[in-house]
Structure formats: structure tokens, C-alpha cells
Amino acid sequence: MQNFLLKEFRETSIIFKEGSLGDTAYILKEGWVRISTRANGTKVVLAELSPVTIFGEMALLSREQVRTATAEAISHVKVIEIDKTKFDELMSQSPSIIVTILHAITQRLVDTTSRIHNKSY
């Protein structure tokens, strides 16, 4: 992980916003992050993450690269930032079956998130 950037966010900071273009993922080292989406005008919390976990990875794997949720720091947060260029380099070294499986899983998550947006509350 030495080639990746360490970033910090203050409590209530938006790390990324739903609908924005994404070209980074994050490994949560310290703090808490809330992942949420908006469905029919209502904020829906999908997860509250604690260390050590990865988030934002769909932007690296999805062909659309549009964020499907918002990530907000709910405490002081330290993350390792993984940019798409470095991620693609790592993926090019992986067996093609792994890449195919990851793309299939990502598409299922995109479809599930889309269903949340279309559900009435």
C-alpha cells in the first residue's frame, strides 16, 4: 500500500457524492463512514463502515464510473486512496476469470441500487 495516497476527512465531510464521476476507491483505516443514497427524495442509509473496509470500489469496476451512493465521514476519517490507473494496473496482472467475476458482481450491485431508487417509500 506504500504507492497509494493517505487522505484524511473531517467529521461531516463528503468523501464523494452520488451521481458524481468516480475514479477512486478507498480503504478505511480509521474512523466511520456512512454510505447512503436518495430514493424518492428520501435519504436511505445503506451502511455504516468501520475499519478496515473498502468503499467506492464500484467506480473502479463499473463501466459507467458514476457513483451510486454518497460517502460521508461520520467521524474523523483516514483512508488510503486507490486511483483507477493503479487499480487497472493491478487488475491487468490478475487472471481474466477474476476480472470477469468482479465485473459480474459489480453489475449486480448496480442493478440492486437501481431497484432501491425505483422503490416507493
C-alpha distances in whole Angstrom, upper triangle without the diagonal:
4,6,6,9,10,13,16,19,22,24,26,24,24,20,21,25,27,28,26,24,20,18,14,13,12,10,13,12,15,19,20,20,24,24,27,29,33,36,39,38,37,34,32,29,27,25,24,20,19,15,13,14,13,16,17,16,19,19,17,19,23,25,26,23,25,24,26,25,25,22,23,22,24,23,21,17,14,11,8,10,9,12,15,15,11,12,15,14,12,15,17,16,17,21,23,24,21,21,24,24,21,23,26,24,23,27,28,26,27,31,31,30,32,35,34,35,38,39,42,42
4,6,8,9,13,16,20,23,25,27,25,25,21,23,27,29,30,27,25,22,19,16,16,14,13,15,14,17,20,22,23,26,26,30,32,35,38,42,41,39,36,35,32,30,28,26,23,21,18,16,17,16,19,20,19,22,22,19,22,25,27,28,25,27,26,28,28,27,24,25,23,26,24,22,19,15,13,10,11,11,13,16,15,12,14,17,15,14,18,19,18,20,23,26,27,24,23,27,27,24,26,29,28,26,30,32,29,30,34,34,33,35,38,37,38,41,42,45,44
4,7,10,13,17,20,23,26,27,25,24,20,22,25,27,28,25,23,20,16,14,14,14,13,16,16,19,22,24,23,26,26,29,31,34,37,40,40,39,35,34,32,30,28,27,24,23,20,18,18,17,18,18,18,21,20,17,20,23,25,26,23,25,24,27,27,26,23,25,24,27,25,23,19,16,13,10,10,9,11,13,12,9,11,14,12,12,16,17,16,18,22,24,26,23,22,26,26,23,25,28,27,25,28,30,28,29,33,33,32,34,37,36,37,40,41,44,44
4,7,10,13,16,20,22,24,21,20,17,18,22,24,25,22,20,17,14,11,11,10,10,13,13,16,19,20,20,22,22,26,27,31,34,37,36,35,32,31,28,27,25,24,20,20,17,16,16,14,15,15,15,18,17,15,18,21,23,23,20,22,21,24,23,22,20,21,20,23,22,20,16,13,10,6,6,6,8,11,11,9,10,14,13,13,16,18,18,19,23,24,26,22,21,25,25,21,23,26,25,23,26,28,26,26,30,30,29,31,34,33,33,37,38,41,40
4,6,10,13,17,20,21,18,18,14,16,20,22,24,21,19,16,14,11,11,10,11,12,12,14,17,19,18,21,21,24,26,29,33,36,35,34,30,30,27,26,24,23,20,19,17,16,16,14,15,15,16,19,17,16,20,22,24,24,20,22,20,23,22,21,18,19,18,21,20,17,14,10,8,6,5,7,9,13,13,11,13,16,16,16,19,21,21,22,26,27,29,25,24,27,27,24,25,28,26,24,27,29,27,27,31,31,29,31,34,33,33,36,38,40,39
4,7,10,14,17,19,16,16,13,16,20,22,24,21,21,18,16,12,12,9,9,10,9,11,14,16,16,19,20,23,26,29,32,35,34,32,29,28,26,25,22,21,18,17,14,14,15,14,15,15,16,20,19,18,21,24,26,26,22,23,21,23,22,20,17,17,15,18,16,13,10,7,6,5,6,9,12,15,16,15,16,19,19,19,21,24,24,25,28,29,30,27,26,29,29,25,26,29,27,25,28,30,27,27,31,31,29,31,34,32,32,36,37,39,38
4,7,10,13,15,12,13,10,13,17,20,22,19,19,16,15,12,12,9,10,10,10,11,12,14,14,17,18,21,23,26,30,33,31,30,26,26,23,23,21,19,17,16,14,15,15,14,14,14,16,19,18,18,21,23,25,25,21,21,19,22,20,17,14,14,12,15,14,11,8,6,5,6,7,11,12,16,18,16,17,21,21,21,23,26,26,27,30,31,32,29,27,30,30,26,27,30,27,25,28,29,26,26,30,30,27,30,32,30,30,34,35,37,36
4,7,10,12,10,11,10,13,17,20,22,20,20,18,18,15,14,11,12,10,10,9,10,12,12,15,17,20,22,25,29,32,30,28,25,25,22,22,20,17,15,15,14,15,15,15,15,16,18,21,20,21,24,25,28,27,23,23,20,22,20,17,13,12,10,12,11,7,5,4,6,9,10,14,16,19,21,20,20,24,25,24,26,29,29,30,33,34,35,31,30,33,32,28,29,32,29,27,30,31,27,27,31,30,27,30,32,30,30,34,35,36,35
4,7,8,6,8,7,11,14,17,20,18,19,17,18,15,14,12,13,11,12,10,9,10,10,13,15,17,20,22,26,29,26,25,21,22,19,20,18,16,14,14,14,16,16,16,15,15,18,21,20,21,24,25,27,26,22,21,18,20,17,14,11,9,7,9,8,6,5,7,8,11,12,16,17,20,23,22,22,25,27,26,28,31,31,32,35,35,36,32,31,33,32,28,29,31,29,26,29,30,26,26,30,28,25,28,30,28,28,31,32,33,32
4,6,6,9,10,13,16,19,22,20,22,20,21,19,18,15,16,13,14,12,10,11,11,13,16,18,20,23,26,29,26,24,21,22,19,21,19,16,15,15,16,18,18,18,17,18,21,23,23,24,27,28,30,29,25,24,21,22,19,15,13,10,7,8,7,5,6,9,12,15,16,19,21,24,26,26,26,29,31,30,31,34,35,35,38,39,39,35,34,36,35,31,32,34,31,29,31,32,28,28,31,30,27,29,32,29,28,32,33,33,32
4,6,9,10,14,15,18,22,21,23,21,23,20,19,16,17,14,15,12,9,9,9,11,14,16,19,21,24,26,24,22,18,19,17,18,16,14,14,14,15,18,18,18,17,18,22,23,23,25,28,28,31,29,26,24,21,21,18,14,12,8,5,5,4,5,7,11,13,17,18,21,23,26,28,28,27,31,32,31,33,36,37,36,39,39,39,36,35,37,35,31,32,34,31,29,31,31,27,27,30,29,26,28,30,27,27,30,30,31,29
4,6,9,12,13,15,19,18,21,20,22,20,19,17,18,15,17,15,12,10,9,10,12,13,16,17,21,23,20,18,15,17,15,17,15,13,14,15,17,20,19,19,17,17,21,22,22,24,27,27,29,27,24,22,18,19,15,12,10,6,5,5,7,8,10,13,15,18,18,22,23,25,28,28,27,30,33,32,33,36,37,36,39,39,39,36,34,36,34,31,31,33,30,27,29,29,26,25,28,26,23,25,27,24,24,27,27,28,26
4,6,9,11,14,17,15,18,17,19,17,16,15,16,14,16,14,12,11,10,11,12,14,16,18,21,24,21,20,16,18,16,17,16,15,15,16,17,19,18,18,15,15,19,20,19,22,24,25,27,25,21,19,16,18,15,11,9,6,5,8,9,9,9,12,13,16,16,19,20,22,25,25,25,28,30,29,30,33,34,34,37,37,37,34,32,34,33,29,29,31,29,26,28,29,25,24,27,26,23,25,27,24,24,27,28,29,27
4,5,7,10,13,12,14,14,16,14,14,13,15,14,17,16,14,12,10,10,10,11,13,15,18,21,18,18,14,16,14,15,15,14,14,16,18,19,17,16,13,13,16,17,16,19,21,21,23,21,18,16,13,14,11,7,6,4,6,9,11,12,11,13,13,16,15,17,18,20,23,23,23,25,28,27,28,31,32,32,35,34,35,31,29,31,30,26,26,28,26,23,25,25,22,21,24,23,20,22,24,21,20,24,25,26,25
4,7,10,13,11,12,11,13,11,10,9,12,11,14,14,13,12,9,10,10,12,14,16,20,23,21,20,16,17,15,15,15,14,13,15,16,17,15,13,10,10,13,15,13,16,18,19,21,19,16,14,11,13,11,8,5,6,7,11,12,12,10,11,10,12,11,13,14,16,19,20,19,22,24,24,24,27,29,28,31,31,31,28,26,28,27,24,24,26,23,20,23,24,20,20,23,22,19,21,24,22,21,25,26,27,27
4,7,9,7,9,8,11,10,10,10,14,14,17,17,16,14,11,11,10,11,12,14,17,20,19,18,15,16,15,15,15,15,15,17,18,19,16,14,10,8,12,12,11,14,16,16,18,16,12,11,8,10,8,6,5,7,10,13,15,15,13,14,13,14,12,14,14,15,18,19,18,20,23,23,23,26,28,28,30,29,30,27,25,26,26,22,21,24,22,18,20,21,18,17,20,20,16,18,21,19,18,22,23,25,25
4,6,6,9,9,12,12,13,14,17,17,20,20,19,16,13,12,10,9,9,11,14,17,15,15,13,14,14,14,15,16,16,19,21,21,19,16,13,10,14,13,12,15,17,16,18,15,12,10,7,8,7,4,7,8,12,15,17,18,16,18,16,18,16,17,16,17,21,22,21,23,26,26,25,28,30,30,32,31,31,28,26,27,26,23,22,24,22,18,19,21,17,16,19,18,15,16,19,17,15,19,21,22,22
4,6,9,9,13,14,14,15,18,19,22,22,21,18,14,12,10,8,7,8,11,14,13,13,11,12,12,13,14,16,17,20,22,22,19,17,13,11,13,12,11,15,16,14,16,13,11,8,5,5,4,5,8,11,14,17,20,21,19,20,19,20,18,18,18,18,21,23,21,22,26,26,25,28,30,29,31,30,30,27,25,25,25,21,20,21,20,16,17,18,15,12,15,15,11,12,15,14,12,15,17,19,19
4,7,9,13,14,15,17,21,21,25,26,24,22,18,16,13,12,10,10,13,15,14,15,14,15,16,16,18,20,20,23,25,25,22,19,15,12,15,12,11,14,16,13,14,11,9,6,5,6,7,8,12,14,18,20,23,24,22,23,21,22,19,19,18,17,21,23,21,22,25,26,25,27,30,29,31,29,29,27,24,25,25,21,20,21,20,16,16,18,15,13,15,16,12,12,16,15,12,15,18,20,21
4,6,10,11,13,16,19,20,23,24,23,21,18,17,14,14,12,14,16,18,17,18,17,18,18,18,19,20,20,23,24,24,21,18,15,12,14,12,10,13,15,13,14,11,9,6,5,8,9,9,11,14,17,20,22,23,21,21,19,20,17,17,15,15,18,20,19,20,23,24,23,26,28,28,30,28,29,27,24,25,25,22,20,22,21,17,18,20,17,15,18,19,15,15,19,18,16,19,22,24,24
4,7,9,12,15,18,20,23,25,24,23,19,19,16,16,15,17,19,21,21,22,20,20,20,20,21,22,22,24,25,24,21,18,15,11,12,11,8,10,13,11,11,8,6,5,6,10,11,12,13,16,19,22,24,24,22,22,19,19,15,15,13,12,15,17,16,17,20,21,20,22,25,25,27,26,27,24,21,22,23,20,18,20,20,16,17,19,17,14,18,19,16,17,20,20,18,21,24,26,27
4,6,8,11,15,17,20,22,22,20,17,17,15,16,15,18,20,23,22,23,20,20,20,18,19,20,19,21,21,21,18,14,12,8,9,9,5,7,10,10,11,9,5,6,6,10,11,11,12,15,17,21,22,22,19,19,16,15,12,11,9,9,12,14,13,14,17,18,17,20,22,22,24,23,24,22,19,20,21,17,16,19,18,14,16,18,16,14,17,19,16,17,21,20,19,22,25,27,28
4,7,10,14,17,19,22,22,21,18,19,17,19,19,21,24,27,26,26,24,23,22,21,21,22,20,22,21,20,18,14,12,9,9,9,6,6,9,10,11,10,7,9,9,13,14,14,14,17,19,22,24,23,19,18,15,14,10,8,6,5,8,10,10,11,14,15,14,17,19,19,22,21,23,20,17,19,20,16,16,19,18,15,17,19,17,16,20,21,19,20,24,23,22,26,28,31,31
4,7,10,13,16,18,19,18,16,17,15,17,18,21,24,27,26,26,23,23,21,19,19,19,17,19,18,17,14,11,9,7,7,9,7,6,10,12,13,13,10,11,10,13,14,13,12,15,16,20,21,19,16,15,11,10,7,5,4,6,9,10,9,11,14,14,14,17,19,19,22,22,23,20,17,20,20,16,16,19,18,15,18,20,17,17,20,21,19,21,24,23,23,26,28,31,31
4,7,10,13,15,16,15,13,15,13,16,17,21,23,27,26,25,22,21,19,17,16,16,14,15,14,13,11,7,6,4,5,8,7,7,10,12,14,15,11,12,11,13,13,13,11,14,15,18,19,18,14,13,9,8,6,5,7,8,11,11,9,12,14,14,14,17,19,18,21,21,22,18,16,19,18,15,15,18,16,13,17,18,16,16,19,20,18,20,23,22,22,26,27,30,30
4,6,9,12,13,12,11,13,12,16,18,21,24,28,27,26,22,21,18,17,15,14,12,12,11,10,8,6,5,6,7,11,11,11,13,15,18,18,15,15,13,15,14,13,10,12,12,15,16,15,11,9,6,5,5,6,9,11,14,13,11,15,17,15,16,20,20,20,23,23,24,20,19,22,21,17,18,21,18,16,19,20,17,18,22,21,19,22,25,23,24,27,28,31,31
4,6,9,11,11,11,14,14,17,20,23,26,30,29,27,24,22,19,17,15,14,10,10,8,7,6,4,7,9,9,13,14,13,15,18,21,21,18,19,16,18,16,15,12,14,13,15,15,14,11,9,5,5,7,8,11,14,16,14,13,16,18,16,17,20,20,20,23,24,24,20,20,22,21,17,19,22,19,17,21,22,19,20,24,23,21,24,26,25,26,29,30,33,32
4,6,7,8,8,11,12,16,19,23,26,29,28,26,22,21,18,16,13,11,8,7,5,5,5,6,8,11,12,15,16,16,18,20,24,24,20,20,17,18,16,15,11,12,10,12,12,11,7,6,5,7,9,11,14,17,20,18,16,20,21,19,21,24,24,23,26,27,27,23,23,25,24,20,22,24,21,20,23,23,20,22,25,23,22,25,27,25,26,30,30,32,31
4,7,9,11,14,16,20,23,26,29,33,32,29,26,24,21,20,16,14,11,8,5,6,8,9,11,14,15,19,20,19,21,24,27,27,24,24,21,22,20,18,15,15,12,14,12,11,8,5,5,7,11,13,16,19,21,19,18,22,23,21,22,26,25,25,28,29,29,25,25,28,26,23,25,27,24,23,27,27,24,25,29,27,25,29,31,29,30,33,33,35,34
4,7,9,13,16,19,23,26,29,32,31,28,25,24,20,19,16,13,10,7,6,8,10,12,13,16,18,21,22,22,24,26,29,29,26,25,22,23,20,18,15,14,10,11,9,8,5,5,7,10,13,16,19,22,24,22,22,25,26,24,26,29,29,29,32,33,33,29,29,31,29,26,28,30,27,25,29,29,25,27,30,28,26,30,31,29,30,34,33,35,34
4,7,10,13,17,20,23,26,29,28,25,22,21,17,17,14,10,8,6,7,9,11,13,13,16,18,21,22,23,25,26,30,29,26,25,21,22,19,16,13,11,8,8,6,6,4,7,9,12,15,18,21,24,26,25,24,27,29,27,28,31,31,31,34,34,34,30,30,32,30,27,29,30,27,25,29,28,25,26,29,27,25,28,30,27,28,31,31,32,31
4,7,10,13,17,20,23,26,24,22,18,17,13,14,10,7,6,5,7,10,10,12,12,14,17,19,20,22,23,24,28,27,24,23,19,19,16,14,10,9,6,5,6,7,6,9,10,14,16,18,21,23,26,25,24,27,29,27,28,31,32,31,33,34,33,29,29,31,29,25,27,28,25,23,26,26,22,23,26,24,22,25,26,23,24,28,27,29,27
4,7,10,13,17,19,23,21,19,15,14,11,11,8,6,5,7,9,11,10,10,9,11,14,16,17,19,21,21,25,23,20,19,15,15,12,10,6,6,5,5,7,9,8,10,10,13,14,17,19,21,24,23,22,25,27,26,26,30,30,29,32,32,31,28,27,29,27,23,24,26,22,20,23,23,19,20,23,21,18,21,23,20,21,25,24,26,24
4,6,10,13,16,19,18,15,11,10,7,8,6,4,6,9,12,14,12,12,10,12,15,16,17,19,21,21,24,22,20,18,14,13,10,8,6,5,6,6,10,12,11,14,14,17,17,19,21,22,26,25,23,26,29,27,27,31,32,30,33,32,32,28,27,29,27,23,24,25,22,20,22,21,17,18,21,18,16,19,20,17,18,21,21,22,20
4,7,11,13,17,16,14,10,9,6,6,5,6,8,11,14,15,12,12,9,9,12,13,14,17,18,17,21,19,17,15,11,10,6,6,5,7,9,10,13,15,14,16,15,17,17,18,19,20,24,24,22,24,27,26,25,29,30,28,30,30,29,26,25,26,24,20,21,22,18,16,18,18,14,14,17,15,12,15,16,14,14,18,18,20,19
4,7,10,13,12,10,7,5,4,5,7,9,11,15,18,19,16,15,12,12,15,14,15,18,19,18,21,19,17,15,11,9,5,5,7,8,11,12,16,18,17,19,18,20,20,21,22,22,26,26,24,26,29,28,28,31,33,31,33,32,31,28,27,27,25,22,22,22,19,17,18,18,14,14,16,14,10,13,14,11,11,15,15,16,15
4,7,10,10,8,6,5,7,7,10,12,15,18,21,22,19,17,14,13,16,14,15,18,19,17,20,17,16,13,10,7,5,6,9,11,15,15,19,21,20,22,21,23,21,22,23,23,26,27,25,27,30,29,28,31,33,31,33,32,31,28,27,27,25,22,21,22,19,17,17,17,13,12,14,12,8,10,12,9,8,12,12,14,13
4,7,6,5,5,6,9,10,13,16,18,22,25,26,23,21,18,17,19,17,18,21,22,20,22,19,18,15,12,10,8,9,12,14,17,18,21,24,23,25,24,26,25,25,26,25,29,30,28,30,33,32,31,34,36,35,36,35,34,31,30,29,28,25,24,24,22,19,19,19,16,14,15,14,10,11,12,9,7,10,11,12,11
4,5,5,6,7,10,11,15,18,20,24,27,28,25,23,20,19,21,19,20,23,23,21,22,20,20,16,14,11,11,12,15,17,21,21,25,27,26,29,27,29,28,28,28,28,32,33,30,31,35,34,33,36,38,36,37,35,34,32,30,30,28,26,25,24,22,20,19,18,16,14,14,12,10,9,9,6,4,7,7,8,8
4,6,9,10,13,15,18,21,24,28,31,32,29,27,24,22,25,22,23,27,26,24,25,22,22,19,17,14,14,15,19,20,23,24,27,30,29,32,31,33,31,32,31,31,35,36,34,35,38,38,36,39,41,39,40,38,37,35,34,33,31,29,28,27,25,23,22,21,19,17,17,15,13,12,12,9,7,8,8,7,7
4,7,9,13,15,18,20,23,27,30,31,28,27,23,22,25,23,23,27,27,25,26,23,23,19,17,15,14,14,17,18,21,21,25,28,27,30,29,31,30,31,31,31,34,36,34,35,38,38,37,40,42,40,42,40,39,37,35,34,33,31,29,29,27,25,24,23,21,19,19,18,15,14,15,12,9,11,11,10,9
4,6,10,12,15,17,20,24,27,29,26,25,22,21,24,22,23,27,27,25,27,24,23,20,17,15,13,13,16,16,19,19,23,25,25,28,28,30,29,30,30,31,34,35,33,35,38,37,36,39,41,40,41,39,38,36,34,34,32,30,29,28,26,24,24,23,20,19,19,17,14,14,14,11,10,12,11,10,8
4,6,9,12,14,17,20,23,25,22,22,18,18,21,20,21,24,25,23,25,23,22,18,15,13,10,10,12,12,16,15,19,22,22,24,24,27,26,27,27,28,32,32,30,32,35,35,34,37,39,37,39,37,36,34,32,32,30,28,27,27,24,22,23,21,18,18,18,16,13,14,15,11,10,13,13,13,11
4,6,9,12,15,18,22,23,20,20,17,17,19,18,20,23,23,22,24,22,21,18,15,12,10,10,12,13,16,15,19,22,21,24,23,26,25,26,27,27,31,31,29,31,34,33,32,35,37,35,36,35,34,31,30,30,28,25,25,24,22,20,20,19,16,16,16,13,11,13,13,9,9,12,11,12,10
4,6,8,11,15,18,19,17,17,14,15,18,17,19,22,22,21,24,22,21,18,15,12,9,9,10,11,13,12,16,19,18,21,20,23,23,24,25,26,30,30,27,29,32,31,30,34,35,33,35,34,32,30,29,29,27,24,24,24,21,19,20,19,15,16,17,14,12,15,15,11,12,16,14,15,14
4,7,10,13,16,17,15,14,12,13,15,14,17,19,19,19,22,20,19,17,14,11,9,10,10,12,14,14,17,20,18,21,19,21,21,22,23,24,28,27,25,27,30,28,27,31,32,30,31,30,29,26,25,25,23,20,21,20,17,16,17,16,12,13,15,11,10,13,13,10,12,15,14,16,15
4,6,10,13,14,12,12,10,12,14,15,17,19,20,20,23,22,20,19,15,13,10,11,10,11,12,12,15,17,16,18,17,19,19,20,22,23,27,26,24,26,29,27,26,30,31,29,30,30,29,26,25,26,23,21,22,21,18,17,19,17,14,15,17,14,13,16,17,14,16,19,18,20,18
4,7,10,12,11,12,11,13,16,17,19,21,21,22,25,24,22,21,17,16,12,12,9,9,10,9,11,14,13,15,15,18,19,20,22,24,27,27,24,27,30,28,27,31,32,30,32,32,31,27,27,28,26,23,24,24,21,20,22,21,17,19,21,18,16,20,20,17,19,22,21,23,21
4,7,8,7,9,9,12,14,16,18,19,20,21,25,24,21,20,17,16,13,13,10,10,10,10,11,13,11,12,12,14,16,17,20,22,25,24,22,25,27,25,25,29,29,27,29,30,29,25,25,26,24,21,23,23,20,19,22,21,17,19,21,19,17,21,22,19,21,25,24,26,24
4,6,7,10,11,14,16,18,20,21,22,24,27,27,24,23,20,20,17,16,13,12,11,10,10,12,10,11,11,14,16,18,21,23,26,24,22,26,27,25,26,29,29,28,30,31,30,26,26,28,26,23,25,26,22,21,24,24,20,22,25,23,21,25,26,23,25,28,28,29,28
3,5,9,11,14,15,18,20,20,22,24,27,27,24,24,21,21,19,18,14,14,12,13,12,12,10,9,9,11,14,16,19,22,24,22,20,24,25,23,24,27,27,26,28,29,29,25,25,27,25,22,25,26,22,22,25,25,22,24,26,24,23,27,28,26,28,31,31,33,31
4,7,10,14,14,17,19,19,20,22,26,26,23,24,21,21,19,19,15,16,14,15,15,15,12,11,9,10,13,14,18,20,22,20,18,22,23,20,21,25,24,23,25,27,26,22,23,25,23,20,23,24,21,20,24,24,21,23,26,24,23,27,28,26,28,31,31,33,32
4,7,10,11,14,16,16,17,19,22,23,20,20,18,18,16,16,13,15,14,15,15,16,12,12,10,10,12,13,16,18,21,19,16,20,21,18,19,23,23,21,23,24,24,20,20,22,20,17,19,21,17,17,20,20,17,19,22,20,19,23,24,23,25,28,28,30,29
4,7,7,10,12,12,13,15,19,19,16,17,15,15,14,14,12,14,14,16,16,17,13,12,9,9,10,10,13,14,17,16,13,16,18,16,16,20,20,19,21,22,21,18,17,20,18,14,16,18,15,14,17,18,15,17,20,19,18,21,23,21,23,26,27,29,29
4,5,8,9,10,12,13,17,17,14,14,11,11,10,10,8,11,12,14,16,16,13,13,10,11,10,10,12,13,17,16,14,17,19,17,17,21,22,20,23,23,22,19,18,20,18,14,16,17,14,12,16,16,13,14,17,16,15,18,20,19,20,23,24,26,26
4,6,6,8,10,10,14,13,10,10,8,9,9,9,8,12,13,16,18,18,15,15,11,12,10,9,10,11,15,15,12,15,18,17,16,20,21,20,22,22,22,19,17,19,18,14,14,16,14,11,14,15,12,12,16,16,14,16,19,18,18,22,23,26,26
4,5,5,7,8,12,12,10,11,10,11,11,13,12,15,17,19,21,21,17,17,13,12,11,9,10,10,13,13,10,12,15,14,13,16,18,16,19,18,18,15,13,15,14,10,11,13,11,9,12,14,11,12,15,15,14,17,19,19,20,23,24,27,27
4,5,5,5,9,9,7,9,8,8,10,12,13,16,18,21,23,23,20,20,17,16,14,12,12,11,14,15,12,13,16,16,14,17,19,18,19,18,18,15,13,14,13,10,9,11,9,6,9,11,8,8,12,13,11,13,16,16,17,20,21,24,25
4,6,5,8,8,4,6,6,8,10,12,13,16,18,21,23,23,20,20,16,15,13,11,10,8,12,13,11,12,15,15,14,17,19,18,20,19,20,17,14,16,16,12,11,14,13,9,11,14,11,10,14,15,13,15,18,18,18,21,23,26,27
4,6,8,9,7,10,10,12,14,15,15,19,20,24,25,25,21,20,16,15,12,9,8,6,9,10,7,8,12,12,10,13,16,15,17,16,17,14,12,14,14,10,10,13,13,10,12,15,13,13,16,18,16,18,21,21,21,24,26,29,30
4,6,9,8,11,11,12,15,17,17,21,23,26,27,27,24,23,19,17,15,12,12,9,12,13,9,9,13,12,10,13,15,14,15,14,14,12,9,10,11,7,6,9,9,6,9,12,11,11,14,15,15,16,19,20,21,23,25,28,30
4,5,5,8,9,10,13,16,17,21,23,26,28,28,25,25,21,20,17,15,14,11,14,16,13,12,16,16,13,16,18,17,18,16,16,15,11,12,12,9,7,9,10,6,7,10,10,8,11,14,13,14,17,18,18,20,22,26,27
4,6,9,11,12,16,18,20,24,26,29,31,31,28,27,24,23,20,17,15,12,14,16,14,12,16,17,14,16,19,18,19,16,17,16,13,12,14,12,9,11,12,9,9,13,13,11,13,16,15,15,18,20,19,21,24,27,29
4,5,9,10,14,16,18,22,25,27,30,30,27,27,24,23,20,18,16,13,16,18,16,15,19,20,17,19,22,21,23,20,21,19,16,16,17,15,12,14,14,11,10,13,13,10,12,15,14,13,17,18,17,19,22,25,27
4,6,9,12,14,15,19,21,24,27,27,24,23,20,19,16,14,12,10,13,15,13,13,17,18,16,18,21,21,22,20,21,19,16,17,17,14,12,15,15,11,11,15,13,11,14,16,14,14,18,19,18,20,23,26,27
4,6,9,11,13,17,20,23,25,25,23,23,20,20,17,16,14,13,16,18,17,17,20,21,20,22,25,24,26,24,24,22,19,20,20,17,15,17,16,12,12,15,13,10,13,15,12,12,16,16,15,17,20,23,24
4,6,7,10,13,16,19,21,22,20,20,18,18,15,15,14,14,17,19,17,18,21,21,20,23,25,24,26,25,25,23,20,21,20,17,16,17,16,12,13,15,12,10,13,14,11,12,15,14,13,17,19,21,22
4,7,10,13,17,19,22,23,21,22,19,20,18,18,17,17,20,22,19,20,24,23,22,25,27,26,27,25,25,23,21,21,20,17,15,16,15,11,12,12,9,7,10,10,7,8,12,11,10,13,15,18,19
4,7,10,13,15,18,20,18,19,18,19,17,18,18,18,22,23,20,22,25,25,24,27,29,27,29,28,27,25,23,23,22,19,18,19,17,14,15,15,11,10,13,12,9,11,13,11,11,14,16,18,18
4,6,10,12,15,17,15,17,16,18,16,17,18,18,22,23,21,23,26,26,25,28,30,29,31,30,30,27,25,26,25,21,21,22,20,17,18,19,15,14,17,16,12,14,17,14,13,17,18,20,19
4,7,9,12,13,11,13,12,14,14,15,16,18,21,21,20,22,25,24,24,28,29,28,30,30,30,27,25,26,25,21,22,23,20,18,20,20,16,16,19,18,15,17,19,17,17,20,21,23,22
4,6,9,10,10,12,12,15,15,17,19,21,24,24,23,26,28,27,27,31,32,31,34,33,33,30,28,30,28,25,25,27,24,21,23,23,20,20,22,21,18,20,22,19,19,23,23,24,23
4,5,7,6,9,10,14,14,17,19,22,25,24,23,26,28,27,28,32,32,32,35,35,34,31,30,32,30,26,27,29,26,23,26,26,22,23,25,24,21,24,25,22,23,26,26,27,26
4,7,8,12,13,17,18,21,23,25,28,28,27,30,32,30,31,35,35,34,37,37,37,33,32,34,32,29,30,31,27,25,28,27,24,24,27,25,22,25,26,23,23,27,26,27,25
4,6,10,12,16,18,21,23,26,29,28,27,30,32,31,32,35,36,35,38,38,38,34,34,36,34,30,31,33,30,28,30,30,26,27,30,28,25,28,30,26,27,31,30,31,29
4,7,10,14,16,19,22,25,27,26,26,29,30,29,31,34,34,34,37,38,38,34,33,36,34,30,32,34,31,28,31,31,28,28,31,30,27,30,32,29,29,33,33,34,32
4,6,10,12,16,18,21,24,22,22,26,27,25,27,30,31,30,33,34,34,30,30,32,31,27,28,30,27,25,28,29,25,26,29,27,25,28,30,27,28,32,32,33,31
4,7,10,13,16,19,21,20,20,23,24,23,25,28,28,28,31,32,32,29,28,31,29,26,27,30,27,25,28,29,25,26,30,28,26,29,31,29,30,33,34,35,34
4,6,9,12,16,18,16,16,19,20,19,21,24,24,24,27,28,29,25,24,27,26,22,24,26,24,22,25,26,23,24,27,26,24,27,29,27,28,32,32,34,33
4,7,10,13,15,13,13,16,17,16,18,21,21,21,25,26,27,23,22,25,24,21,22,25,23,21,24,26,23,24,27,27,25,28,30,29,29,33,34,36,35
4,6,10,12,10,10,14,15,14,16,19,20,20,24,24,25,22,20,23,23,19,21,24,22,19,22,24,21,22,25,25,23,26,29,27,28,31,32,35,35
4,7,9,7,7,10,11,11,12,15,16,17,20,21,22,19,17,20,20,17,18,21,19,17,20,22,20,20,24,24,23,25,28,27,27,31,32,35,35
4,6,6,6,9,10,11,12,14,16,17,20,20,22,19,17,20,21,17,17,21,20,17,20,22,20,20,24,25,23,25,28,27,27,30,32,35,35
4,6,5,6,8,10,10,12,14,15,18,18,20,17,14,17,18,15,14,18,18,15,17,20,19,18,22,23,22,23,26,27,26,29,31,34,35
4,5,5,6,9,10,11,13,15,18,18,20,18,15,18,20,17,17,21,21,18,20,23,22,22,25,27,25,27,30,30,30,33,35,38,39
4,5,5,6,9,10,11,13,17,17,20,17,15,18,19,17,17,21,21,19,21,24,23,23,26,27,26,28,31,31,31,34,36,39,40
4,5,5,6,9,10,11,14,15,16,14,12,15,16,13,14,17,17,15,18,20,19,19,23,24,23,25,28,28,29,31,33,36,37
4,5,5,6,9,10,13,12,15,13,10,13,15,13,13,17,17,15,18,20,20,20,23,25,24,25,28,29,29,32,34,37,38
4,5,5,7,9,13,13,16,14,12,16,17,15,16,19,20,19,21,24,23,23,27,28,28,29,32,33,33,35,38,41,42
4,5,5,7,11,12,14,12,11,14,15,13,15,18,18,17,20,22,22,23,26,27,27,29,31,32,32,35,37,40,41
4,5,5,8,9,11,9,7,11,12,10,11,15,15,15,17,20,19,20,23,24,24,26,29,30,30,33,34,38,39
4,6,8,8,12,10,9,12,14,13,14,17,18,17,19,22,22,23,25,27,27,29,31,33,33,35,37,41,42
4,7,9,12,10,10,13,15,14,16,19,19,19,22,24,24,25,28,29,29,31,34,34,35,38,39,43,44
4,6,8,7,7,10,12,11,13,16,16,17,19,21,22,23,25,26,27,29,31,32,33,35,37,41,42
4,6,6,7,9,10,11,13,15,16,17,19,21,22,23,25,27,28,29,31,33,34,36,37,41,42
4,5,5,6,9,10,11,12,14,15,17,19,20,21,23,25,26,27,29,31,32,33,35,39,40
4,5,5,6,9,10,11,12,14,15,17,19,20,21,23,25,26,27,29,31,32,33,37,39
4,5,5,6,9,10,11,12,14,16,17,18,20,21,23,24,26,27,29,31,32,36,37
4,6,5,6,9,10,11,12,14,15,17,19,20,21,23,25,26,27,29,31,34,36
4,6,5,6,9,10,11,13,15,15,17,19,20,21,23,25,26,27,29,33,35
4,5,5,6,9,10,11,13,14,16,17,19,20,21,23,25,26,27,31,33
4,5,5,6,9,10,11,12,14,15,17,18,20,21,23,25,26,30,31
4,6,5,6,9,10,10,12,14,15,16,19,20,21,23,25,28,30
4,5,5,6,9,10,11,13,14,15,17,19,20,21,23,27,28
4,5,5,6,9,10,11,12,14,16,17,19,20,21,25,26
4,5,5,6,9,10,11,12,14,16,17,19,20,24,25
4,5,5,6,9,10,10,12,14,15,17,19,22,24
4,5,5,6,9,10,11,13,14,15,17,20,22
4,5,5,6,8,10,11,13,14,15,19,20
4,5,5,6,9,10,11,13,15,18,20
4,5,5,6,9,10,11,12,16,18
4,5,5,7,9,10,11,14,16
4,5,5,7,9,10,13,15
4,5,5,6,9,12,14
4,5,5,6,10,12
4,5,5,8,10
4,6,8,10
4,7,10
4,7
4
